[in-house]
């Protein structure tokens, strides 16, 4: 059966990015009081010392209040660096986060197609506040085939690390990342040739790149591991509450049921007023659609 969980966009909206450990402990209680019994988390590789030092507190609180963590996003900005040393360091950091993920009882480890740091523009401009860069810095001698091979190698390595920790491994597809389409991600996954790999399907991002949202679910098939839900009008990957855009959530839930999906759908709204109240409303709406 499909279940609804609380996205980490809610702690981020309430307490900033990344939330400090005291804020994490506070928001876990707030999320549980709001009626959620499960949530996502996120750990940033370069800013995780506070989390590491207090992880036992997070685990203990999770058990005490009955709030299970179902997945953790490992934010490793150097995972696809053009420099081998940075990639190797990123894998070590990812392995540490996988151990933390397994320790708290989560079953899914996720990541994103972050632009290689060598290609991030120093003078960053974007179409809208918080959006992706308008252009990237292309190093001399750059070849797409070379970066694509790096991606495949790193995904294979990440899949293996996650598997050794008893975790399913998945990549989130987001508008503005350097791989940002359902078909592009599927092509990469197929070439990886590993079983422990899949996608976090974020409908807000997919809508912003004009993907047919229901068809995308069929395309992903076995690769679909998690679904992020929020609303927008398709012009930007904003993460609004239902009704603020034109995404048909009923159709998405119906399609998920038709295809036999039985994982989590995530309340992934972000940057809005009264976000916990809106999250509770969205949870009730989704659970009603699931039961229909």
C-alpha positions in Angstrom: 0.0 0.0 0.0 1.1 3.5 -0.7 2.0 5.5 2.4 2.4 9.3 3.0 5.6 10.7 4.6 6.9 14.1 5.6 9.5 15.6 3.4 12.7 17.3 4.7 11.7 20.5 2.8 9.5 21.2 5.8 12.4 21.3 8.4 14.4 23.3 5.9 11.6 25.9 5.4 11.1 26.2 9.2 14.8 26.2 10.3 17.0 26.9 7.3 19.5 24.8 5.2 20.8 22.7 6.7 18.9 22.7 10.0 21.2 22.5 13.0 20.9 19.5 15.2 18.9 21.3 17.9 16.4 22.3 15.2 16.3 18.7 14.0 15.4 17.4 17.4 12.7 20.1 17.8 11.2 19.7 14.4 10.9 15.9 14.8 8.6 16.5 17.7 6.6 19.0 15.7 6.3 16.7 12.8 5.1 13.8 15.0 2.6 16.1 16.8 1.2 17.1 13.4 0.3 13.5 12.8 3.1 12.1 10.7 4.7 8.8 11.8 7.5 8.8 9.1 9.8 11.4 7.6 12.7 12.0 5.3 16.0 13.4 6.4 19.0 15.0 4.7 22.7 15.1 5.7 25.2 17.4 4.0 28.6 15.7 3.7 30.7 18.8 4.3 28.6 20.0 7.3 27.8 16.8 9.1 30.0 16.9 12.3 27.1 18.1 14.4 24.9 15.3 13.2 27.6 12.7 13.7 28.2 13.8 17.3 24.5 13.8 18.1 23.2 11.0 16.0 22.4 8.7 19.0 20.1 11.5 20.3 18.3 11.6 16.9 17.9 7.8 16.9 16.7 7.7 20.5 14.1 10.4 19.8 12.9 8.7 16.7 12.2 5.6 18.7 10.7 7.5 21.7 8.1 9.5 19.8 7.4 6.9 17.1 8.7 8.8 14.1 10.5 6.5 11.7 13.0 7.9 9.2 12.4 6.2 5.8 15.1 7.8 3.7 18.1 10.1 3.9 19.4 12.3 1.2 23.2 12.4 1.2 24.3 15.8 -0.1 27.7 15.2 -1.6 28.4 18.1 -3.9 31.7 16.7 -5.1 30.3 13.2 -6.1 30.8 14.0 -9.9 33.8 16.2 -9.6 36.2 16.2 -12.6 39.0 15.6 -10.1 39.5 12.0 -9.0 40.7 12.9 -5.5 37.5 14.8 -4.8 35.3 12.0 -6.1 37.1 9.5 -3.9 36.7 11.7 -0.9 33.0 12.1 -1.7 32.5 8.4 -1.8 34.1 8.1 1.7 31.7 10.8 2.9 28.8 9.0 1.3 29.8 5.7 3.0 29.7 7.5 6.4 26.2 8.8 5.7 25.1 5.4 4.6 26.2 4.0 8.0 24.2 6.7 9.7 21.2 6.0 7.5 21.3 2.3 8.3 21.8 3.0 12.0 18.5 5.0 12.3 16.6 2.2 10.4 16.0 4.0 7.1 16.0 1.7 4.0 16.6 4.2 1.3 19.7 6.3 0.5 19.3 9.1 -2.0 21.4 11.6 -3.9 21.2 14.2 -6.7 23.0 15.0 -9.9 24.9 18.0 -8.5 26.9 19.9 -11.1 30.6 19.1 -10.9 32.1 21.9 -8.7 34.6 22.8 -11.4 31.7 23.7 -13.6 29.8 25.9 -11.1 30.0 29.5 -12.3 31.9 31.9 -10.0 29.6 34.7 -11.0 26.3 32.9 -10.5 23.2 34.2 -12.3 19.8 32.5 -12.4 16.4 33.0 -14.0 14.7 33.2 -10.7 15.7 33.3 -7.0 17.1 30.0 -5.9 17.0 28.6 -9.4 19.8 26.9 -11.4 22.5 28.9 -13.1 21.8 30.4 -16.5 25.1 29.1 -17.8 28.0 26.8 -16.5 31.7 27.1 -16.8 32.9 24.5 -19.3 36.6 23.6 -18.8 39.0 23.5 -21.7 39.1 20.0 -23.2 35.7 19.0 -21.7 33.9 16.1 -23.3 30.4 15.0 -22.3 31.4 11.4 -22.8 34.1 11.8 -20.1 31.6 13.2 -17.5 29.1 10.6 -18.4 31.6 7.8 -17.7 32.4 9.5 -14.4 28.7 9.4 -13.5 28.3 5.8 -14.3 31.4 4.9 -12.3 30.2 6.9 -9.3 26.7 5.5 -9.4 28.0 2.0 -9.5 30.3 2.8 -6.5 27.4 4.4 -4.6 25.1 1.5 -5.3 27.6 -0.9 -4.0 28.2 1.2 -0.8 24.5 1.5 -0.2 24.0 -2.2 -0.7 26.7 -3.1 1.8 24.8 -1.1 4.4 21.5 -2.8 3.6 20.1 0.2 1.7 18.3 0.8 -1.6 20.1 3.5 -3.6 18.2 6.1 -5.6 19.0 9.4 -7.4 16.6 12.3 -7.4 15.8 13.9 -10.8 15.6 17.7 -10.5 15.2 20.5 -13.1 18.5 22.4 -13.3 20.8 19.4 -12.5 23.1 18.3 -15.2 21.1 15.2 -15.8 17.5 16.4 -15.5 15.1 14.2 -17.5 13.4 10.9 -17.0 14.7 9.5 -20.2 18.3 10.8 -19.5 18.3 9.2 -16.0 16.9 5.9 -17.3 19.6 5.8 -20.0 22.3 6.3 -17.4 20.8 3.6 -15.1 20.6 1.1 -17.9 24.3 1.6 -18.7 25.3 1.2 -15.0 24.2 -2.4 -15.2 23.4 -2.7 -11.5 20.3 -3.8 -9.7 20.4 -1.6 -6.6 19.6 1.7 -8.3 16.5 3.8 -8.9 14.9 7.2 -9.0 13.2 9.7 -6.6 10.5 11.0 -8.9 9.9 14.6 -8.0 6.7 15.7 -9.8 7.4 19.4 -9.3 10.7 19.2 -11.1 9.3 16.9 -13.7 6.4 19.3 -14.4 8.9 22.2 -14.8 10.6 20.3 -17.6 7.3 19.5 -19.3 7.4 15.8 -18.6 4.0 13.9 -18.9 3.8 13.2 -15.2 1.7 10.0 -15.5 3.8 8.7 -18.4 7.0 9.3 -16.5 5.8 6.8 -13.9 5.3 4.2 -16.6 8.7 5.0 -18.1 10.5 4.5 -14.7 9.0 1.1 -14.0 11.3 -0.9 -11.7 13.5 2.2 -11.1 10.7 4.1 -9.2 11.7 4.1 -5.5 10.2 7.2 -4.0 7.8 10.0 -5.1 8.0 13.6 -4.1 4.7 15.6 -4.4 4.1 19.3 -4.5 2.4 21.7 -6.9 3.4 24.4 -9.5 2.1 25.7 -12.8 5.0 24.1 -14.9 6.9 27.3 -15.4 9.3 26.8 -12.5 10.0 23.9 -10.1 8.4 25.6 -7.1 7.1 23.3 -4.4 3.7 24.7 -3.5 0.8 23.2 -1.7 -1.9 21.5 -3.8 -4.2 24.0 -5.4 -1.5 26.6 -6.0 -0.6 25.1 -9.4 -2.1 22.8 -12.0 -0.7 19.3 -11.1 -3.4 16.6 -11.1 -2.6 14.7 -7.9 -5.6 12.4 -8.4 -4.2 11.2 -11.7 -0.7 10.7 -10.2 -2.0 8.6 -7.3 -4.2 6.6 -9.7 -1.3 5.9 -12.0 0.9 4.8 -9.1 -1.8 2.4 -8.0 -2.3 1.1 -11.6 1.5 0.4 -11.9 1.6 -1.4 -8.6 3.7 1.1 -6.7 3.6 0.4 -3.0 6.2 2.8 -1.6 6.1 6.2 0.0 4.8 9.5 -1.5 6.3 12.5 0.2 4.7 15.8 1.2 7.5 17.9 -0.4 6.1 21.4 -0.1 8.6 24.2 0.5 9.0 27.9 1.2 5.4 28.6 2.1 3.6 30.1 5.0 2.0 27.9 7.7 3.9 25.0 6.2 3.1 22.4 8.9 -0.6 23.2 8.7 -0.5 22.9 4.9 1.5 19.7 5.2 -1.3 18.2 7.4 -3.9 19.2 4.9 -1.9 17.7 2.0 -1.4 14.5 3.9 -5.1 14.1 4.5 -5.8 14.8 0.8 -3.3 12.2 -0.4 -4.5 9.6 2.0 -8.1 10.1 0.8 -6.9 9.7 -2.8 -5.0 6.5 -1.9 -8.1 5.0 -0.4 -10.4 5.7 -3.3 
